[in-house]
Amino acid sequence: MPAAIPLSDAGPPPIAVIQDQLALSAKLDALVPGKVLDRNLLVASWNVRMLGTVGPRWTNTPSDSPKRNLADVWALAEIISRFDVVAVQEVRDDLIGLRLIARSLGPEWSFIVTDVVRGAAGNHERLAFLFDQRRVKPSGLAGELVLSVEDTARLEIGRQFARTPFLVSFVSAGNPFTLASVHVIWGDDVAQRAKEAGALADLLRLSVKDPSPKTPDDFRRNLIALGDFNIAEQGDLGFQALVNNGLTPDPSLAGLPRTVGEKPGEVTAFDQVAWIAQGQEGALGFDRTSAGTIQWDALLERDPAEGDSTFRISDHYPLWVEFALPAR
């Protein structure tokens, strides 16, 4: 269980908060595989709604703003702690929330974050990776995926990505991999969203294309794209754009709930974890052993009187995949 956040003016967590945290931890034990040294890799993606400033108390009063408080940060950290690296979308320009999560996770954890996206479509957001340094380490590559003038014409997208995808390379037990965190633009124009998803997949495919077979590059191996693709449903135009451009969404995640309030049989496909199929450049060389989602609102109660729980935890559920690491 993550340590209580050491803020001098907050005081120790109330007993009720500690009890909630212990209960959450026990429930997560039954849902997420444990970390096994040099044997598995646990990767997750989570759109954490408007992760920015945090209230200075453990519990809220009805008039408090922001609604996310220290108990909420502690719960976020408990869920994130179950994974080795987590791609986080909707981080705001205010990094208090992200820093508090990292502090609560402990000194073994760190993060890498982009600058703030400019423009109204970017919604003042950042993309981040939180990672357990005992299990994974950055291996050198960090950059944003940007369309050239030629790309925008070739792909007929007509503009830059609203939120530039964030690529970071890591290594776990000697095995290199690169993660691309994305947050595709939302809107009523499904065709435009599909064009952005397709352009994203196209550029990811090009980014791992080896310029020469004589120049092996660990940055071009085991590419995994994950994040909020804003795909309304499995098989729609956005989903098909990924598939048509070389990305394979994890089939075991199909049909699992992505967001709070979804009804059985009416789940969305907003969030995805996808990779390049074997036999292609940049293909995933790890075996997927398990995957799932965490319906946090079924594990953790939040008093409606203290504010909309989706602004306290998130309106999205984290998606995760476990990979078996090949022996080296």
Phi, psi and omega in degrees: 000130178304150180289153175298143183290120185279080174250122189299328184270357181268333184075176180290156179293142176298156180304319181298323179292318179297317179297318177299319182293319178295321178295318178299316180300316180296321179292322179293328178304326183275349186254327188243133178300150177286161177278125181244122187306124175062014183241326182224162179227125182248113183245137181223160174227137181212120169276103182265108192306118174046059181284097182220241183289157185227139176294155188273009184239166178279332178228158184258157161255160183304334184268358184294141172214127004287165180280330180292124182240189185292325176296323178293317177298319179298319178293318176302316180295322179299317179292314182297328183298341183285352186243167179272321178212136183233124172277123184246125176255160179071029168288135183269176178295333174280116187266012183303312182300313181297317180295321179293322176298312180299320179295320180292327179292332177112171187292345179282348182260151176215177177215157171233134187221149176279171169285178184280134177292133178273155175095153184298322182294334180281345173059029177056038185258160170237164169244143184221158168237127169257135185213147180273109186291346175287341187245325179223152177224144174299143183245008170131327184269130171211123181191166179253145184271114187240134177282134172279170175300319179295322179296317182297325178286314183297321183267356177055041179265333171080358181195173176284162172303139178297320176232111187295124179302149188244118180254130175222136178263146180225170172221138178227122182050041178082001182257119181279149171203156180234131180252138175242109179269133185226154170217093183291146182301143175262155177163170181285343182276091183297322181297321179292321177297320179296321177298319180293318178297318179294318179296321178299310180298321179298314181290326176296319178298319179290328183292337180257004180287122182285123181293339179203138179294350180268003182235073179299143186217116182297339179291343183260014182246148172054055178280130177233123176259133183208150180145198182265100180273357182051045174271120187293319181205155180303127176090000180285186185301320180294316178298314182294329178296323176296311183298316182294339182251021166100000178262142180245102176297142181301114184294336182288346178270350181299135177086353177277145181295143180250329188227159180296137174091002178291143179266150177306132180083357181233036184285152176273181175228028186309303186269141182217154166237124187220158180210174179270134185293153179301146182097349179250158177297137181081007186297151177289126179255005178263148172274130175280128183254331176196165181198163179179187176228157179245108177279086190299328183288347173273348182253340192220120180272141174229131183292120179303333180293341181267005176117161180306119185293337180288337174275348180266315175254280173185160171273352177253157172259146173291140174254138181222154177222137174256132177243146171274130180272130178290144178293145181236000000 
